[in-house]
Amino acid sequence: MRRAAAVRAGFADCTRAGIVRRGTLRSTATPEIHQTAESILHLIPLPAFADNYIWMLHNDAGQAIVVDPGDAAVVEHALLERQLQLRAILLTHHHHDHIGGVAELLGRHPVPVYAPVDDRIVEATIRVSDGESIELTSPDVRFEVLAIPGHTLSHVAYVGDGLLLCGDTLFSLGCGRLFEGTPAQMLASLDRLSQLPGETLVCAGHEYTEANGRFAHTVEPDNPSLQARLREVAGLRTRQLPTLPSSLADERACNPFLRIDAGPVADWCRRQHGGASDRIARFATLRSAKDVFR
């Protein structure tokens, strides 16, 4: 798998943009783009609806892909504002807030639509399954497809160039609800994602970090990594900036749903009516508690 680096900064339109550069990892508060022979990709979370993110990735030649475009108008505005051409659409699962804008976009941009095998995604032109790869040339990106059932049964993630485009399976400091899958399926999916390199950037489908953090703090109030992340999140949201992408290393240190085997998390589950008999029971206890947490 090709690696990538990312540099993040705040933009006036309240999005956080990144530079994905094939080469060595570097990160600065104020990114500088150096003219090199390397291919540079720009990663942008486009806010949509109340809390969705449509992820856009584009190169300096003005060629773009989008992931889970639930709102076509948001994508069209970004394309026009940045003078970009849409070249492909990637979909992670069938929920309307992730695919609702596809038909309208296809009316203006006849591009391939990559999606999991699911008849509920009628606009798909190329079906993808676990273990397959997607290779695009404009922009030049390659993604591996991972099946990650749990939130929905057909949910997939796209992994490549240092990015994890994971829809509604993994959030910062949380995970998706179980609408179709079982706790065992979701835990297996999260375990699989957790094994990716720590520098992988988690590009989740929603801005849920602040609320997730409040729940995570009840589970591990003494976790210093979580405390630091919560301070960072508070500062970003005060400035109306996205909390994503986050690094997978940070999620492994802070996210209780990736810390099922950590002592404090297991102890917390045990105090919840003894819900710690095994890993799946601990995950189910956590997820059920989060479902009713306010």
Protein Blocks (a to p, Z undefined) as FASTA:
>chain_A
ZZddddddddfkopacddddeddddddfbdcddddfbdcdddddddehjlpccdddddfk
opacdehiablklmmmmmmmnopadfbdcdfbfcfklmmmmmmmmmmmccdddddddfkl
mmbcbdcdehiacddfbdcddddddddehjbmkbccddeehiacehjmbcghiacddfkb
cfklmmmmmmmmmmpcfklccddfbdfklmmmmmmmmmmmmlmklmmmmmmmmmmmmnop
afbdcdfklmmmmmmklmmmgmklmmmmmmngoiakbmklmmmmmmmmmmmgZZ
